[in-house]
Amino acid sequence: MKSTGIVRRVDELGRIVIPIELRKVLGINEKDALEIFTDNERIVLKKYEPADIFTGEMDNLIEYKGKKVSVTSITKMAEMAGYSLVKNEQ
């Protein structure tokens, strides 16, 4: 984990401010949702991405390398690459 040297205090409502420099670098904008994780004694914040990164579709998602991709997107990309993904239904 890389230290930024930035220290913030928690206010009386439990809030902290994420510095604008970090928000810009990480692509976090006003009103973006952040997912909260714990790792032993650490609190980890991650930009929440609940939908397909290409289409915004929220159904039939597969997580690949930390990103959500829909089966529809995967199928379309496979077709663009010259592959046919046909389910064998019996």
C-alpha positions in Angstrom: 0.0 0.0 0.0 1.3 3.4 -0.9 1.3 6.3 1.6 0.1 9.7 0.3 1.2 11.6 3.4 -2.3 13.1 3.7 -4.0 13.0 7.1 -7.7 13.9 7.6 -9.7 13.9 10.9 -13.0 12.3 11.3 -15.7 14.8 12.1 -18.4 14.4 14.8 -20.7 12.7 12.2 -18.0 10.2 11.2 -17.2 11.8 7.9 -13.8 12.4 6.3 -12.9 14.4 3.2 -11.2 12.7 0.3 -8.7 15.3 -1.1 -9.5 16.5 -4.6 -6.1 15.4 -5.9 -6.9 11.8 -5.0 -10.5 12.1 -6.4 -9.1 13.3 -9.7 -6.5 10.6 -10.0 -9.0 7.9 -9.1 -11.8 9.2 -11.2 -14.2 9.8 -8.2 -16.7 12.5 -8.9 -19.4 14.2 -6.8 -22.3 11.8 -6.0 -20.2 8.7 -7.0 -20.9 5.7 -4.8 -17.9 4.1 -2.9 -17.9 0.6 -1.7 -16.4 0.0 1.8 -14.2 -3.0 2.7 -12.2 -3.9 5.7 -8.9 -5.7 5.7 -7.8 -6.5 9.2 -7.4 -3.1 10.7 -7.7 -1.2 7.4 -10.7 0.5 5.8 -10.6 0.3 2.0 -12.7 2.5 -0.3 -13.4 1.5 -3.9 -15.4 3.3 -6.5 -18.6 1.2 -6.8 -19.3 -0.1 -10.3 -22.4 -2.3 -10.1 -23.1 -2.5 -13.8 -21.4 -3.6 -17.1 -18.6 -1.3 -17.7 -19.5 -1.1 -21.4 -23.2 -0.9 -21.6 -24.4 -0.2 -18.1 -26.5 -3.4 -18.2 -27.1 -4.8 -14.7 -28.1 -8.4 -15.5 -26.0 -11.5 -16.1 -22.8 -9.9 -14.9 -19.4 -11.7 -14.6 -16.6 -10.1 -12.6 -13.3 -10.1 -14.5 -10.2 -8.4 -13.1 -12.3 -6.4 -10.7 -14.7 -5.1 -13.4 -18.2 -6.2 -14.1 -19.0 -7.4 -17.7 -22.3 -8.7 -18.9 -22.7 -11.9 -20.8 -24.2 -9.8 -23.7 -21.1 -7.7 -23.9 -18.8 -10.8 -23.8 -20.9 -12.4 -26.6 -20.8 -9.3 -28.8 -17.0 -8.9 -28.3 -16.5 -12.6 -29.1 -18.5 -12.2 -32.3 -16.4 -9.1 -33.2 -13.3 -11.2 -32.7 -14.6 -13.9 -35.0 -15.9 -16.4 -32.4 -19.3 -17.8 -32.0 -20.6 -18.5 -28.5 -23.6 -20.7 -28.9 -25.0 -22.5 -25.8 -25.8 -26.1 -26.4 -29.2 -26.5 -24.8 -30.4 -30.1 -24.4 
